[in-house]
């Protein structure tokens, strides 16, 4: 994430008055196919993934950049079930710039992929999920009031709402600063983690807003996105639309 978000230790309980629905740009939709549940292994080896197509993330300018950083091919798949949403990232790379060895750390300061999900567009509150090549994670709810954003860490994070996640390295070892040809991240975000902004599973035709990102720190920093922002990853009005099939 571009802007530093301060993790707190309780679920958000604030109530926002004056509900407002925020519009999406045209041609910014993604169809999300339904699946039965399966186990993630960090390789994307489940046959369930064969039912959907890849889409690309492309580089954009980041903070204090006049031109984008060097691009590596980066692609993503997404599926949903009655229990949650599955994601698979495939990132070409040269080096795993990752030294943080803890969950809920400042993962965005090193190699990372990120998912932002905004199910209820009447409220400026969305889920941010980050995962590093070394399989460390960060999951927060973000209230974003007129550009003032803050991350709220789950008070309880256990088997009932925990993200299932795994990563793998290709062409090298999955270890800090290793030379590789790429890395993958596969994870399942349960709807229970997104309570209260998700009250029930999406149905066919349900629409959410969201965006997908990557930051790579090789010789030069490169910022990737599905839908371009003009600076911060937290520009939620520029998120695309996810349509559940």
N, C-alpha and C positions, 0 to 999 in steps of 0.2 A: 504494500500500500504506500502511496506517495506521502500522505500526511501522517504524522505520528498519531496513533490512537492509543489512549491510556487505558489499559485493561483494568476494570474494577472487578469486584468479587461477588456481585449480586446480580440477579436478573432484573431487568428494568421493570419498574412498576408505574412509571409516569403515564398520564393520560393527556393526549393531545386534542385540543379543541379545534374547531374550524377545519374539518376534514377536507382534503383537496386531492383530486386525482391528477396525476402528472402524465402528459402525453408522450408517446414514443415517436421517433422519426420513422418515416416510411421506409419500406424494404429493410427492416431490421428485425425480422422474425426468424425463429428457429423452431422446427417441429420436433417435439420430444416424444419418442415412441415408448410404449409400455412394455414391461418385461416381468417375468417371474423373478423372485429373489434368488441371488447367488452369492457366493463367497468371493471377495476380492483377494488377489494375490500379488498385486503390484506389476503384473505382466500383461494383464488384459487377456488372459487365456480362456476365459469363459466364452462358450459358444454364443451366449446371449448378445455379445457385442457385434456379432455378424449381422444383426437385424437393423443396424443403423449406420449412418455414414459419418466420416470425419468432417470437421470443419476447421479452418485455419485461424490461427492468431497471427497478426502481423505487427511489425514494429511501429512504434509511434515515438514522437519526441517526449522526453521526460523533463523533470525539473532542471532548469538551467541548460537545457540542450537546444541548440539551433537546428541540428539534424539528428535523425534517429541513430542509435547504436547499430553495431553489426548484427545482422539477422541470421538466426538459425531456424530451419524448418520446425514449426511447432503446430501440433494439431490436437483436437479434442473430440471426444464422443460423450454423449449424455443419454441416459435412459431413466425411466421412473417406474416404480412399482406401487403397490398399495401401502408400502411402509416407508418409502423414502426415494431419494434421487441418487443415481450412480454417475460417476464421472471418471473419465480416463484421459490423461494427458500424455502425449508422446513428444518429448523435447530433444531434438538434436543438440549436442553440446561438445565442448572440448575438455572442460574441467568442471568438477563439482566444487564450486565455491561455496562451501558450507562448513561452518565450524561450530554452530550453536547446537548444543546437545541437551536441549530441554524443550518441553512443550510450553506454549504460551509465551515464548520469547519473541524478540524483535526479528522474526524470520524474514521480513521484507528487506532487511539490510544485506541479505545474502541471496543466493539462488532460491527461487520460490515460484510456485504457481498458486493462483488465487481464484476463488469463485465468490461472486457477490450475487445473492438472491433476494429479490424484493417481491414477495408474494402479494402483499396488500398495499396497493399503490395509493390508498386513501390516507396512509400515514407514512411519513418519511423515516421509516425504520426498516433495516434490511440485515440479512445475515452475511457476515464476511468469514470465509474459511481459507486458511493458508496451509500449505504443506511443503516441506523442504525435501531435497533429494535424499536426506538421511532419515526421512519418515517422522520428523517432528512436526507438530501441528499447532494451529491457533484457530479457535472458533469463538466468535463474538457477535452479539447483536449490536448494531450501530444505529442510534438515533442521530439524524442529521438535520439540524434545525438551521436553515438559512446559511449553510456552509460550516456551521459549528457542529462537529462530529465528535463522538466519544464512544469507545468500545466497552461493552458490558459482558464480562465473562460469566458463563453459567455458574450459578451457585452450587447446584448439584450436577455432576457430570459422571454418570455411571452407565451400567449396561443398558439401562432403559432409554438413554438418549445419546450415547456415545457414538461418534463417527467411527466406522470401520475403515481402516486405511492401510495401504502398503505401497512401497516404492521399490524400484529396481534400477540397476545401472546396466547399460549396454556397452560392450567393448572395453570394460575396465571394472574395477572393484567399486562397490558402494561404500566409499569412505571419504573422509574429509580431504579435499583438494586433489582427489584422484583424477588422472587423465582418463577420459571416457570418449565414447562416440555419441552417447546420449543417455537420457534417463526417463523413466516413466513414473507416474503417480496415478494410483487408482483408489477411489474412496466412495463410500456410501454415506450420505447425510440423511439420518432419519427425520421424519416430520416432527417427532417429539422434541428434537433439539430446537426447532424453530417456533415452538410455543412461546408466546401467544400469537405471533404473527401468522401462524398456520394453525387453524382450528380443526381442519379435516383434510384428508388426502385430496389432491386435485382429481377432477373428473375429465372425461373427454371434452375438449373445448375450453377448459380452464386456461387463463392467461396469467403468467407471472412476468415480471421484468427482471433482467439480470445482465451480468457481464462476466467475462473470463479474462484472466490476465496471467502474464509471466514476467518476472524480472530476472535477467541473467547478468552476472558480474564476471565476465572474462576480462580481456584486456580493456574493454570499454563497456559501460553499463548499457544494456538494451532493455527497453520496456515494450511489452507486447500486449495487445488487446484484441478482443473480438470486435467491439464497437469503440471507435476512437473517442478519447476524451481530449480536452485541451490542456490538461495538466494533471489534476488529481484523479486517481481511480475512484474517488468518492463523488464524482459528478453523476449522480444517479439519474438525472433527467436525460442523460445520454445512453442509459442502458437500453439494450435491445429487448424484444418480447419473446418469451418462451410460450409456445402453444402446445398443450398436452393433447396428444392424439387419442 
